[in-house]
Amino acid sequence: MNFGMSTNCFRGCSAQDLARICQGAGIPSLEIWDDDGYFVETTLSSEELARIFRDAGLSISSVHTPFSNWSELALDTYFDRFKQSCEKACVFNARYIVIHPIAFSSERKLDRVSVHTSMPRSLEVWRGLAEIALEFGLEAAFENLPRGALWPSGCSLETVAEIVQGIDLENVGVCVDFSHCFALGDDIVAGLRKHNFLRIIGVHASDGIYADLADQHLIPGEGELDWVDAFRALRENGFAGDIVLEAKGLSDKPTELQGVFRFIIDARNSST
Protein backbone atom coordinates (compact mmCIF):
# COMPACT_ATOMS: atom_id res chain seq x y z
CA MET A 1 0.00 0.00 0.00
CA ASN A 2 1.20 3.48 -0.90
CA PHE A 3 0.42 6.60 1.11
CA GLY A 4 -0.40 10.08 -0.12
CA MET A 5 -2.61 13.10 0.44
CA SER A 6 -5.25 15.03 -1.48
CA THR A 7 -4.32 18.59 -2.38
CA ASN A 8 -7.85 19.40 -1.19
CA CYS A 9 -6.45 19.25 2.36
CA PHE A 10 -4.39 22.39 1.71
CA ARG A 11 -6.32 24.24 -0.97
CA GLY A 12 -5.19 27.62 0.36
CA CYS A 13 -1.50 26.81 -0.11
CA SER A 14 0.70 27.58 -3.05
CA ALA A 15 2.23 24.61 -4.82
CA GLN A 16 5.63 25.48 -3.33
CA ASP A 17 4.24 25.68 0.21
CA LEU A 18 2.39 22.41 -0.20
CA ALA A 19 5.57 20.74 -1.45
CA ARG A 20 7.43 21.98 1.65
CA ILE A 21 4.65 20.73 3.94
CA CYS A 22 4.77 17.30 2.33
CA GLN A 23 8.55 17.15 2.57
CA GLY A 24 8.40 18.03 6.27
CA ALA A 25 5.78 15.38 6.98
CA GLY A 26 7.42 12.70 4.85
CA ILE A 27 4.49 12.45 2.44
CA PRO A 28 5.62 10.83 -0.83
CA SER A 29 2.68 11.45 -3.16
CA LEU A 30 -0.39 13.55 -3.90
CA GLU A 31 -3.83 13.28 -5.43
CA ILE A 32 -4.62 16.43 -7.40
CA TRP A 33 -8.03 17.93 -6.67
CA ASP A 34 -9.20 19.19 -10.05
CA ASP A 35 -12.78 20.18 -9.35
CA ASP A 36 -12.21 23.90 -8.88
CA GLY A 37 -8.47 24.38 -9.23
CA TYR A 38 -5.39 23.02 -7.56
CA PHE A 39 -4.42 25.71 -5.10
CA VAL A 40 -4.58 29.45 -4.74
CA GLU A 41 -2.36 29.89 -7.77
CA THR A 42 -4.54 28.10 -10.28
CA THR A 43 -2.86 29.92 -13.16
CA LEU A 44 0.15 27.59 -13.03
CA SER A 45 0.29 25.16 -15.90
CA SER A 46 0.23 21.42 -15.31
CA GLU A 47 3.81 21.24 -16.57
CA GLU A 48 4.98 23.84 -14.02
CA LEU A 49 3.12 22.14 -11.19
CA ALA A 50 4.58 18.80 -12.20
CA ARG A 51 8.08 20.30 -12.09
CA ILE A 52 7.52 21.79 -8.62
CA PHE A 53 6.31 18.49 -7.22
CA ARG A 54 8.97 16.45 -9.00
CA ASP A 55 11.74 18.70 -7.66
CA ALA A 56 10.32 18.15 -4.16
CA GLY A 57 10.45 14.38 -4.63
CA LEU A 58 6.66 14.07 -4.83
CA SER A 59 4.86 11.77 -7.22
CA ILE A 60 1.23 12.17 -8.32
CA SER A 61 -0.88 9.05 -7.85
CA SER A 62 -4.17 10.34 -9.20
CA VAL A 63 -6.37 13.24 -10.28
CA HIS A 64 -9.84 13.84 -8.83
CA THR A 65 -12.05 14.87 -11.75
CA PRO A 66 -14.69 17.64 -11.61
CA PHE A 67 -18.19 17.18 -10.24
CA SER A 68 -19.57 20.53 -9.05
CA ASN A 69 -20.05 21.86 -12.59
CA TRP A 70 -22.26 18.94 -13.69
CA SER A 71 -25.18 19.91 -15.86
CA GLU A 72 -27.47 17.61 -17.83
CA LEU A 73 -27.98 20.46 -20.31
CA ALA A 74 -24.24 20.80 -20.91
CA LEU A 75 -23.11 17.20 -21.11
CA ASP A 76 -20.57 17.92 -23.86
CA THR A 77 -18.98 20.61 -21.69
CA TYR A 78 -18.73 18.17 -18.79
CA PHE A 79 -17.03 15.58 -21.00
CA ASP A 80 -14.61 18.22 -22.33
CA ARG A 81 -13.70 19.23 -18.79
CA PHE A 82 -13.24 15.59 -17.89
CA LYS A 83 -10.84 15.15 -20.81
CA GLN A 84 -8.82 18.10 -19.51
CA SER A 85 -8.41 16.30 -16.19
CA CYS A 86 -7.22 13.22 -18.04
CA GLU A 87 -4.71 15.33 -19.97
CA LYS A 88 -3.42 16.77 -16.69
CA ALA A 89 -3.17 13.28 -15.21
CA CYS A 90 -0.92 12.28 -18.11
CA VAL A 91 1.30 15.33 -17.59
CA PHE A 92 1.60 14.36 -13.90
CA ASN A 93 2.25 10.73 -14.84
CA ALA A 94 -0.68 9.74 -12.61
CA ARG A 95 -1.96 6.17 -12.66
CA TYR A 96 -5.70 6.78 -12.27
CA ILE A 97 -8.49 9.30 -12.04
CA VAL A 98 -11.24 9.47 -9.42
CA ILE A 99 -14.83 9.90 -10.58
CA HIS A 100 -17.97 10.85 -8.65
CA PRO A 101 -20.71 8.86 -10.45
CA ILE A 102 -23.06 11.79 -11.00
CA ALA A 103 -26.54 10.68 -12.03
CA PHE A 104 -29.28 12.09 -14.20
CA SER A 105 -31.92 13.75 -12.02
CA SER A 106 -34.64 11.70 -13.74
CA GLU A 107 -33.05 8.41 -12.65
CA ARG A 108 -32.83 6.82 -9.21
CA LYS A 109 -31.31 3.61 -7.93
CA LEU A 110 -34.32 1.46 -7.01
CA ASP A 111 -34.35 -1.18 -4.30
CA ARG A 112 -33.74 -4.68 -5.65
CA VAL A 113 -33.37 -3.24 -9.15
CA SER A 114 -29.93 -3.14 -10.78
CA VAL A 115 -28.21 0.07 -11.82
CA HIS A 116 -28.22 -1.28 -15.37
CA THR A 117 -32.03 -1.41 -15.32
CA SER A 118 -32.92 1.61 -13.19
CA MET A 119 -30.24 4.08 -14.38
CA PRO A 120 -29.44 3.28 -18.03
CA ARG A 121 -28.71 6.87 -19.15
CA SER A 122 -26.40 7.48 -16.20
CA LEU A 123 -24.63 4.18 -16.83
CA GLU A 124 -24.05 5.26 -20.42
CA VAL A 125 -22.35 8.45 -19.17
CA TRP A 126 -20.20 6.53 -16.66
CA ARG A 127 -19.12 4.09 -19.36
CA GLY A 128 -18.28 7.03 -21.62
CA LEU A 129 -16.06 8.54 -18.94
CA ALA A 130 -14.28 5.23 -18.39
CA GLU A 131 -13.73 4.87 -22.13
CA ILE A 132 -12.15 8.34 -22.27
CA ALA A 133 -9.86 7.43 -19.37
CA LEU A 134 -8.87 4.23 -21.18
CA GLU A 135 -7.96 6.25 -24.27
CA PHE A 136 -5.53 8.20 -22.09
CA GLY A 137 -4.10 5.01 -20.58
CA LEU A 138 -5.64 5.75 -17.18
CA GLU A 139 -7.56 3.65 -14.69
CA ALA A 140 -10.97 4.97 -13.64
CA ALA A 141 -11.88 4.72 -9.94
CA PHE A 142 -15.57 5.34 -9.19
CA GLU A 143 -16.22 6.64 -5.69
CA ASN A 144 -18.99 5.76 -3.23
CA LEU A 145 -21.00 8.85 -2.23
CA PRO A 146 -23.09 10.16 0.68
CA ARG A 147 -26.72 11.17 0.30
CA GLY A 148 -27.33 14.13 -1.99
CA ALA A 149 -29.78 15.61 -4.44
CA LEU A 150 -28.89 13.09 -7.17
CA TRP A 151 -28.35 10.18 -4.76
CA PRO A 152 -31.16 10.51 -2.15
CA SER A 153 -30.18 7.18 -0.59
CA GLY A 154 -26.49 7.60 -1.25
CA CYS A 155 -24.23 5.64 -3.57
CA SER A 156 -23.00 2.78 -1.39
CA LEU A 157 -20.16 0.36 -2.05
CA GLU A 158 -22.78 -2.12 -3.21
CA THR A 159 -24.07 0.38 -5.78
CA VAL A 160 -20.55 1.25 -6.93
CA ALA A 161 -19.93 -2.47 -7.40
CA GLU A 162 -22.96 -2.58 -9.71
CA ILE A 163 -21.64 0.45 -11.60
CA VAL A 164 -18.25 -1.19 -12.13
CA GLN A 165 -19.87 -4.44 -13.24
CA GLY A 166 -22.25 -2.55 -15.56
CA ILE A 167 -19.42 -0.63 -17.24
CA ASP A 168 -17.42 -3.84 -17.66
CA LEU A 169 -14.12 -2.34 -18.81
CA GLU A 170 -10.67 -3.53 -17.80
CA ASN A 171 -9.55 -0.13 -16.46
CA VAL A 172 -12.49 0.38 -14.09
CA GLY A 173 -12.51 -0.08 -10.31
CA VAL A 174 -13.45 1.61 -7.05
CA CYS A 175 -12.18 4.44 -4.89
CA VAL A 176 -13.43 3.65 -1.38
CA ASP A 177 -14.15 6.84 0.56
CA PHE A 178 -14.24 6.07 4.29
CA SER A 179 -16.07 9.27 5.22
CA HIS A 180 -18.83 8.55 2.74
CA CYS A 181 -19.30 5.13 4.32
CA PHE A 182 -19.70 6.81 7.72
CA ALA A 183 -22.25 9.21 6.23
CA LEU A 184 -24.43 6.26 5.18
CA GLY A 185 -23.92 4.41 8.45
CA ASP A 186 -22.17 1.59 6.56
CA ASP A 187 -19.65 -0.38 8.60
CA ILE A 188 -16.39 0.11 6.71
CA VAL A 189 -14.63 -3.09 7.73
CA ALA A 190 -17.74 -5.25 7.22
CA GLY A 191 -18.33 -3.58 3.85
CA LEU A 192 -14.80 -4.24 2.67
CA ARG A 193 -15.11 -7.87 3.65
CA LYS A 194 -18.57 -8.25 2.11
CA HIS A 195 -17.36 -6.77 -1.17
CA ASN A 196 -13.90 -8.31 -1.18
CA PHE A 197 -14.40 -9.11 -4.87
CA LEU A 198 -14.21 -5.39 -5.69
CA ARG A 199 -11.24 -4.13 -7.62
CA ILE A 200 -10.17 -1.31 -5.29
CA ILE A 201 -7.89 1.14 -7.06
CA GLY A 202 -7.58 3.74 -4.28
CA VAL A 203 -8.85 4.73 -0.85
CA HIS A 204 -9.80 8.16 0.50
CA ALA A 205 -8.80 7.91 4.13
CA SER A 206 -10.46 9.82 6.93
CA ASP A 207 -12.33 9.08 10.13
CA GLY A 208 -15.92 9.51 11.25
CA ILE A 209 -18.64 8.70 13.76
CA TYR A 210 -21.29 6.25 12.65
CA ALA A 211 -24.17 7.64 14.72
CA ASP A 212 -23.67 11.12 13.24
CA LEU A 213 -24.49 9.95 9.70
CA ALA A 214 -22.42 12.88 8.47
CA ASP A 215 -19.71 13.33 5.84
CA GLN A 216 -17.18 14.80 8.27
CA HIS A 217 -13.81 13.68 6.86
CA LEU A 218 -12.33 13.66 10.36
CA ILE A 219 -8.59 13.37 10.90
CA PRO A 220 -7.62 9.70 11.40
CA GLY A 221 -7.76 8.82 15.10
CA GLU A 222 -10.49 11.36 15.87
CA GLY A 223 -13.36 8.98 15.06
CA GLU A 224 -14.48 5.41 15.50
CA LEU A 225 -12.74 3.53 12.70
CA ASP A 226 -10.69 0.49 13.68
CA TRP A 227 -7.81 1.34 11.38
CA VAL A 228 -5.86 -1.86 11.96
CA ASP A 229 -8.89 -3.99 11.06
CA ALA A 230 -9.65 -1.77 8.05
CA PHE A 231 -6.14 -2.31 6.68
CA ARG A 232 -6.46 -6.02 7.43
CA ALA A 233 -9.67 -6.13 5.36
CA LEU A 234 -7.93 -4.28 2.52
CA ARG A 235 -5.11 -6.82 2.59
CA GLU A 236 -7.64 -9.64 2.40
CA ASN A 237 -8.98 -7.96 -0.73
CA GLY A 238 -5.46 -8.04 -2.20
CA PHE A 239 -5.33 -4.25 -2.23
CA ALA A 240 -1.88 -2.79 -2.84
CA GLY A 241 -2.86 0.64 -4.15
CA ASP A 242 -2.98 4.17 -2.79
CA ILE A 243 -4.22 5.32 0.62
CA VAL A 244 -4.94 9.02 0.06
CA LEU A 245 -5.52 11.15 3.14
CA GLU A 246 -8.57 13.35 2.53
CA ALA A 247 -9.37 14.96 5.89
CA LYS A 248 -10.65 18.36 6.93
CA GLY A 249 -8.89 20.64 9.38
CA LEU A 250 -5.30 19.73 8.48
CA SER A 251 -4.58 23.17 7.05
CA ASP A 252 -5.13 24.64 10.51
CA LYS A 253 -2.47 22.41 12.04
CA PRO A 254 0.11 21.41 9.42
CA THR A 255 2.66 20.57 12.12
CA GLU A 256 0.45 17.62 13.14
CA LEU A 257 0.49 16.12 9.65
CA GLN A 258 3.54 13.95 10.28
CA GLY A 259 1.86 12.44 13.33
CA VAL A 260 -1.32 11.74 11.37
CA PHE A 261 0.63 9.85 8.73
CA ARG A 262 2.58 7.99 11.39
CA PHE A 263 -0.75 6.94 12.91
CA ILE A 264 -2.09 5.37 9.71
CA ILE A 265 1.28 3.85 8.75
CA ASP A 266 1.51 2.20 12.18
CA ALA A 267 -2.03 0.86 11.69
CA ARG A 268 -1.01 -0.52 8.31
CA ASN A 269 2.05 -2.19 9.80
CA SER A 270 0.04 -3.65 12.67
CA SER A 271 -2.43 -5.23 10.25
CA THR A 272 0.00 -7.88 9.02
Secondary structure, DSSP 4 states (H G I P E B T S, - for coil): -EEEEEGGGGTTS-HHHHHHHHHHHT--EEEEE-SS-SSS-TTS-HHHHHHHHHHTT-EEEEEEPP-TT--GGGHHHHHHHHHHHHHHHHHTT-SEEEE-----TT--PPTTS-HHHH-HHHHHHHHHHHHHHHHTT-EEEEEPB-S-SS-TT-B-HHHHHHHHHHH--TTEEEEEEHHHHHHHT--HHHHHHHTTTS-EEEEEE-B--GGG-----BPTTSSS--HHHHHHHHHHHT--SEEEE--TTGGG-GGGHHHHHHHHHHHHHHT-
